[in-house]
């Protein structure tokens, strides 16, 4: 029996996925020449009016937002802020069709499903039209007198059945407005006496447990680049040291986000940590203070080109672990099959380590690794060494552009190749992971299913 993860590894929207040959970096669609992320950064800072409002900021009603729903006049709302994304249409990596799904409406949920990690405030700040207009709340207005007559009160406000504010206040509540469409409440408070407060008190115990994890903003730590090791002609392992006293365990299958300021714009990219090597003991103990990230430097990659210019001792912002991939299905698996193309191998590294070192129930782990040329194969010698020293591991390489000296298999992923590779022993429970270009992932998943 073959089990296919309901969540691809990594997620289909993840920018870890490499692009098909002929496309730049990790874009989902082929952008027009001159429409890369760096081109957008330059264009947005050109001084042109990208809002159509000549520098004004306005409050936008729901009715007004709905009017701007065309290709040549496209506004959208994210977390209560409205942006004119018309000028960004041709620069969007997901293409016009995806962006138009958000036209004239609140796109917060849609945005979070696809790329919650993207710093849209920085990328779209020149497109900011204004804030969604708040609506007065009659339910809360009746509480004003009570709040104003009690100097010390507890204020608890519920929206969409969850607490968003729970604090002790020494203020007079002035106005309360709600923006129901985005689930937010705008509160104006005034100090009851002039002068500086001597202290602000302490936060309530467990004050942050009322907010769902997926609704919280990413938390970044300031890390230091302590080593950079060449893997092949365009791929490196970057070793990042966490702040002193910080312990951060990244579970297998999870990723972190790297953030950097590039030409005054915050750019964020996700990467899956790897172990320091394949053949030694795992480096991800609970006391681990370093992260190892295997990253391919693309010629036109805005973020990877920036990474490539960093020197030892330079700093980089790293988020806490994220991701929905679950290992629970591996618990009763006997055979693990890994299908990787190019840098799609990166998420497989720790899976291999886990299967061979910590999961005795997995009797066989097989990696089918697709690349263009032999020099593109990541950790080639380590994979061969691991296969030679551990009978439970097997690796096979397939090249699409082999040299004359190549003696292995060549070609691309086909149904017959996978049928030959995915052997199903009698009584076994097989688990398949696939990662690579979108087309590769869709093909392999379709063939296996």
NORURLIN-V741380 format. One record per residue. N is the residue number from 1. RES is the residue in one small letter. D_FIRST is the distance of its C-alpha to the first C-alpha in Angstrom with 2 decimals. Layout:
n:N res:RES d_first:D_FIRST
n:N res:RES d_first:D_FIRST
This chain:
n:1 res:x d_first:0.00
n:2 res:x d_first:3.80
n:3 res:x d_first:6.60
n:4 res:x d_first:9.91
n:5 res:x d_first:13.03
n:6 res:x d_first:15.39
n:7 res:x d_first:18.14
n:8 res:x d_first:18.31
n:9 res:x d_first:19.49
n:10 res:x d_first:22.42
n:11 res:x d_first:23.19
n:12 res:x d_first:24.03
n:13 res:x d_first:27.67
n:14 res:x d_first:27.93
n:15 res:x d_first:30.59
n:16 res:x d_first:28.69
n:17 res:x d_first:27.04
n:18 res:x d_first:29.01
n:19 res:x d_first:30.57
n:20 res:x d_first:30.14
n:21 res:x d_first:32.79
n:22 res:x d_first:36.12
n:23 res:x d_first:35.64
n:24 res:x d_first:37.22
n:25 res:x d_first:35.44
n:26 res:x d_first:32.76
n:27 res:x d_first:34.20
n:28 res:x d_first:32.07
n:29 res:x d_first:34.85
n:30 res:x d_first:37.49
n:31 res:x d_first:40.57
n:32 res:x d_first:44.04
n:33 res:x d_first:46.06
n:34 res:x d_first:47.82
n:35 res:x d_first:45.35
n:36 res:x d_first:43.43
n:37 res:x d_first:43.29
n:38 res:x d_first:46.38
n:39 res:x d_first:48.15
n:40 res:x d_first:47.47
n:41 res:x d_first:48.85
n:42 res:x d_first:51.98
n:43 res:x d_first:52.37
n:44 res:x d_first:52.02
n:45 res:x d_first:54.75
n:46 res:x d_first:57.08
n:47 res:x d_first:59.12
n:48 res:x d_first:58.26
n:49 res:x d_first:57.99
n:50 res:x d_first:54.27
n:51 res:x d_first:54.72
n:52 res:x d_first:57.40
n:53 res:x d_first:59.47
n:54 res:x d_first:61.75
n:55 res:x d_first:60.80
n:56 res:x d_first:60.98
n:57 res:x d_first:58.42
n:58 res:x d_first:58.13
n:59 res:x d_first:56.56
n:60 res:x d_first:54.14
n:61 res:x d_first:53.79
n:62 res:x d_first:50.71
n:63 res:x d_first:52.79
n:64 res:x d_first:53.78
n:65 res:x d_first:50.26
n:66 res:x d_first:49.06
n:67 res:x d_first:51.77
n:68 res:x d_first:50.32
n:69 res:x d_first:47.17
n:70 res:x d_first:47.86
n:71 res:x d_first:46.86
n:72 res:x d_first:50.42
n:73 res:x d_first:50.87
n:74 res:x d_first:47.74
n:75 res:x d_first:47.91
n:76 res:x d_first:45.11
n:77 res:x d_first:45.07
n:78 res:x d_first:43.04
n:79 res:x d_first:43.82
n:80 res:x d_first:47.18
n:81 res:x d_first:48.38
n:82 res:x d_first:48.88
n:83 res:x d_first:48.51
n:84 res:x d_first:49.65
n:85 res:x d_first:46.68
n:86 res:x d_first:48.32
n:87 res:x d_first:49.40
n:88 res:x d_first:45.93
n:89 res:x d_first:44.21
n:90 res:x d_first:44.27
n:91 res:x d_first:43.24
n:92 res:x d_first:40.09
n:93 res:x d_first:36.98
n:94 res:x d_first:34.91
n:95 res:x d_first:37.41
n:96 res:x d_first:39.89
n:97 res:x d_first:37.43
n:98 res:x d_first:35.68
n:99 res:x d_first:39.05
n:100 res:x d_first:40.51
n:101 res:x d_first:37.97
n:102 res:x d_first:40.15
n:103 res:x d_first:43.46
n:104 res:x d_first:46.02
n:105 res:x d_first:43.87
n:106 res:x d_first:42.62
n:107 res:x d_first:39.62
n:108 res:x d_first:38.94
n:109 res:x d_first:35.57
n:110 res:x d_first:34.45
n:111 res:x d_first:35.68
n:112 res:x d_first:33.88
n:113 res:x d_first:30.52
n:114 res:x d_first:30.87
n:115 res:x d_first:33.04
n:116 res:x d_first:34.66
n:117 res:x d_first:35.52
n:118 res:x d_first:37.84
n:119 res:x d_first:41.49
n:120 res:x d_first:42.69
n:121 res:x d_first:46.04
n:122 res:x d_first:47.03
n:123 res:x d_first:45.70
n:124 res:x d_first:47.23
n:125 res:x d_first:50.31
n:126 res:x d_first:52.67
n:127 res:x d_first:51.07
n:128 res:x d_first:51.70
n:129 res:x d_first:53.54
n:130 res:x d_first:53.92
n:131 res:x d_first:52.61
n:132 res:x d_first:51.43
n:133 res:x d_first:54.39
n:134 res:x d_first:54.15
n:135 res:x d_first:55.06
n:136 res:x d_first:57.34
n:137 res:x d_first:55.90
n:138 res:x d_first:58.29
n:139 res:x d_first:56.32
n:140 res:x d_first:57.02
n:141 res:x d_first:60.55
n:142 res:x d_first:61.86
n:143 res:x d_first:60.87
n:144 res:x d_first:63.02
n:145 res:x d_first:66.14
n:146 res:x d_first:64.30
n:147 res:x d_first:62.76
n:148 res:x d_first:66.08
n:149 res:x d_first:68.17
n:150 res:x d_first:66.00
n:151 res:x d_first:66.29
n:152 res:x d_first:63.35
n:153 res:x d_first:60.37
n:154 res:x d_first:56.62
n:155 res:x d_first:55.05
n:156 res:x d_first:51.64
n:157 res:x d_first:50.33
n:158 res:x d_first:47.22
n:159 res:x d_first:45.50
n:160 res:x d_first:42.32
n:161 res:x d_first:42.13
n:162 res:x d_first:42.06
n:163 res:x d_first:44.90
n:164 res:x d_first:45.78
n:165 res:x d_first:49.09
n:166 res:x d_first:50.32
n:167 res:x d_first:53.39
n:168 res:x d_first:56.92
n:169 res:x d_first:59.45
n:170 res:x d_first:63.16
n:171 res:x d_first:63.46
n:172 res:x d_first:64.78
n:173 res:x d_first:62.11
n:174 res:x d_first:63.52
n:175 res:x d_first:61.05
n:176 res:x d_first:57.51
n:177 res:x d_first:55.61
n:178 res:x d_first:52.09
n:179 res:x d_first:49.89
n:180 res:x d_first:47.62
n:181 res:x d_first:45.51
n:182 res:x d_first:44.29
n:183 res:x d_first:44.45
n:184 res:x d_first:47.24
n:185 res:x d_first:50.63
n:186 res:x d_first:53.60
n:187 res:x d_first:56.08
n:188 res:x d_first:59.58
n:189 res:x d_first:61.36
n:190 res:x d_first:64.85
n:191 res:x d_first:66.34
n:192 res:x d_first:68.97
n:193 res:x d_first:71.26
n:194 res:x d_first:72.02
n:195 res:x d_first:71.44
n:196 res:x d_first:68.60
n:197 res:x d_first:66.44
n:198 res:x d_first:66.77
n:199 res:x d_first:63.07
n:200 res:x d_first:59.97
n:201 res:x d_first:58.74
n:202 res:x d_first:55.25
n:203 res:x d_first:51.93
n:204 res:x d_first:50.71
n:205 res:x d_first:48.21
n:206 res:x d_first:44.57
n:207 res:x d_first:46.00
n:208 res:x d_first:42.90
n:209 res:x d_first:40.44
n:210 res:x d_first:41.22
n:211 res:x d_first:39.56
n:212 res:x d_first:35.84
n:213 res:x d_first:34.40
n:214 res:x d_first:33.28
n:215 res:x d_first:36.90
n:216 res:x d_first:38.45
n:217 res:x d_first:39.65
n:218 res:x d_first:38.13
n:219 res:x d_first:40.06
n:220 res:x d_first:41.05
n:221 res:x d_first:42.44
n:222 res:x d_first:44.90
n:223 res:x d_first:43.40
n:224 res:x d_first:45.09
n:225 res:x d_first:43.94
n:226 res:x d_first:44.59
n:227 res:x d_first:42.98
n:228 res:x d_first:41.62
n:229 res:x d_first:39.93
n:230 res:x d_first:39.34
n:231 res:x d_first:35.86
n:232 res:x d_first:36.73
n:233 res:x d_first:39.26
n:234 res:x d_first:38.17
n:235 res:x d_first:35.87
n:236 res:x d_first:37.06
n:237 res:x d_first:35.96
n:238 res:x d_first:38.19
n:239 res:x d_first:38.88
n:240 res:x d_first:40.07
n:241 res:x d_first:41.90
n:242 res:x d_first:41.68
n:243 res:x d_first:44.98
n:244 res:x d_first:46.64
n:245 res:x d_first:45.47
n:246 res:x d_first:42.22
n:247 res:x d_first:38.89
n:248 res:x d_first:35.83
n:249 res:x d_first:32.32
n:250 res:x d_first:29.78
n:251 res:x d_first:26.29
n:252 res:x d_first:23.44
n:253 res:x d_first:22.30
n:254 res:x d_first:25.69
n:255 res:x d_first:28.53
n:256 res:x d_first:32.32
n:257 res:x d_first:34.87
n:258 res:x d_first:37.85
n:259 res:x d_first:41.02
n:260 res:x d_first:44.17
n:261 res:x d_first:47.38
n:262 res:x d_first:47.79
n:263 res:x d_first:51.04
n:264 res:x d_first:51.54
n:265 res:x d_first:48.13
n:266 res:x d_first:45.27
n:267 res:x d_first:42.12
n:268 res:x d_first:38.76
n:269 res:x d_first:35.53
n:270 res:x d_first:32.22
n:271 res:x d_first:30.91
n:272 res:x d_first:28.20
n:273 res:x d_first:29.82
n:274 res:x d_first:28.84
n:275 res:x d_first:29.82
n:276 res:x d_first:33.08
n:277 res:x d_first:31.38
n:278 res:x d_first:28.19
n:279 res:x d_first:29.63
n:280 res:x d_first:31.78
n:281 res:x d_first:31.22
n:282 res:x d_first:29.89
n:283 res:x d_first:32.72
n:284 res:x d_first:31.38
n:285 res:x d_first:32.87
n:286 res:x d_first:34.28
n:287 res:x d_first:37.67
n:288 res:x d_first:36.71
n:289 res:x d_first:39.34
n:290 res:x d_first:38.17
n:291 res:x d_first:35.52
n:292 res:x d_first:34.27
n:293 res:x d_first:33.35
n:294 res:x d_first:32.42
n:295 res:x d_first:33.98
n:296 res:x d_first:34.71
n:297 res:x d_first:38.26
n:298 res:x d_first:38.51
n:299 res:x d_first:41.92
n:300 res:x d_first:42.16
n:301 res:x d_first:40.18
n:302 res:x d_first:42.51
n:303 res:x d_first:40.79
n:304 res:x d_first:39.71
n:305 res:x d_first:43.20
n:306 res:x d_first:44.63
n:307 res:x d_first:42.44
n:308 res:x d_first:43.61
n:309 res:x d_first:47.22
n:310 res:x d_first:46.84
n:311 res:x d_first:48.67
n:312 res:x d_first:48.01
n:313 res:x d_first:49.30
n:314 res:x d_first:48.55
n:315 res:x d_first:46.85
n:316 res:x d_first:43.74
n:317 res:x d_first:42.38
n:318 res:x d_first:38.87
n:319 res:x d_first:37.10
n:320 res:x d_first:35.21
n:321 res:x d_first:31.38
n:322 res:x d_first:29.60
n:323 res:x d_first:26.12
n:324 res:x d_first:23.38
n:325 res:x d_first:20.36
n:326 res:x d_first:18.82
n:327 res:x d_first:17.17
n:328 res:x d_first:16.21
n:329 res:x d_first:12.43
n:330 res:x d_first:12.96
n:331 res:x d_first:14.55
n:332 res:x d_first:11.73
n:333 res:x d_first:9.73
n:334 res:x d_first:10.36
n:335 res:x d_first:9.97
n:336 res:x d_first:11.60
n:337 res:x d_first:12.20
n:338 res:x d_first:15.40
n:339 res:x d_first:16.90
n:340 res:x d_first:20.57
n:341 res:x d_first:23.72
n:342 res:x d_first:27.16
n:343 res:x d_first:27.73
n:344 res:x d_first:24.17
n:345 res:x d_first:23.83
n:346 res:x d_first:25.84
n:347 res:x d_first:23.27
n:348 res:x d_first:21.05
n:349 res:x d_first:23.91
n:350 res:x d_first:23.64
n:351 res:x d_first:19.84
n:352 res:x d_first:20.41
n:353 res:x d_first:23.21
n:354 res:x d_first:21.37
n:355 res:x d_first:18.41
n:356 res:x d_first:20.97
n:357 res:x d_first:23.69
n:358 res:x d_first:22.51
n:359 res:x d_first:18.95
n:360 res:x d_first:19.12
n:361 res:x d_first:15.65
n:362 res:x d_first:14.25
n:363 res:x d_first:14.96
n:364 res:x d_first:14.61
n:365 res:x d_first:15.41
n:366 res:x d_first:15.87
n:367 res:x d_first:18.06
n:368 res:x d_first:18.78
n:369 res:x d_first:22.15
n:370 res:x d_first:24.06
n:371 res:x d_first:27.83
n:372 res:x d_first:30.99
n:373 res:x d_first:33.05
n:374 res:x d_first:32.84
n:375 res:x d_first:35.08
n:376 res:x d_first:32.63
n:377 res:x d_first:29.95
n:378 res:x d_first:29.96
n:379 res:x d_first:30.39
n:380 res:x d_first:30.11
n:381 res:x d_first:31.93
n:382 res:x d_first:30.17
n:383 res:x d_first:26.71
n:384 res:x d_first:28.08
n:385 res:x d_first:29.71
n:386 res:x d_first:26.64
n:387 res:x d_first:24.65
n:388 res:x d_first:27.68
n:389 res:x d_first:28.06
n:390 res:x d_first:24.54
n:391 res:x d_first:22.41
n:392 res:x d_first:19.26
n:393 res:x d_first:19.81
n:394 res:x d_first:19.79
n:395 res:x d_first:21.21
n:396 res:x d_first:21.98
n:397 res:x d_first:24.46
n:398 res:x d_first:25.05
n:399 res:x d_first:28.44
n:400 res:x d_first:29.68
n:401 res:x d_first:33.34
n:402 res:x d_first:33.61
n:403 res:x d_first:37.01
n:404 res:x d_first:38.54
n:405 res:x d_first:37.91
n:406 res:x d_first:34.14
n:407 res:x d_first:32.44
n:408 res:x d_first:28.80
n:409 res:x d_first:26.65
n:410 res:x d_first:27.91
n:411 res:x d_first:27.01
n:412 res:x d_first:24.75
n:413 res:x d_first:21.13
n:414 res:x d_first:20.09
n:415 res:x d_first:17.14
n:416 res:x d_first:18.00
n:417 res:x d_first:18.21
n:418 res:x d_first:14.75
n:419 res:x d_first:13.30
n:420 res:x d_first:15.38
n:421 res:x d_first:14.45
n:422 res:x d_first:10.65
n:423 res:x d_first:10.35
n:424 res:x d_first:7.26
n:425 res:x d_first:9.29
n:426 res:x d_first:9.40
n:427 res:x d_first:8.42
n:428 res:x d_first:6.94
n:429 res:x d_first:5.37
n:430 res:x d_first:5.78
n:431 res:x d_first:8.25
n:432 res:x d_first:10.39
n:433 res:x d_first:14.08
n:434 res:x d_first:16.56
n:435 res:x d_first:20.33
n:436 res:x d_first:23.32
n:437 res:x d_first:25.51
n:438 res:x d_first:24.63
n:439 res:x d_first:24.34
n:440 res:x d_first:22.02
n:441 res:x d_first:19.68
n:442 res:x d_first:19.77
n:443 res:x d_first:19.17
n:444 res:x d_first:16.20
n:445 res:x d_first:14.52
n:446 res:x d_first:15.51
n:447 res:x d_first:14.30
n:448 res:x d_first:10.74
n:449 res:x d_first:10.59
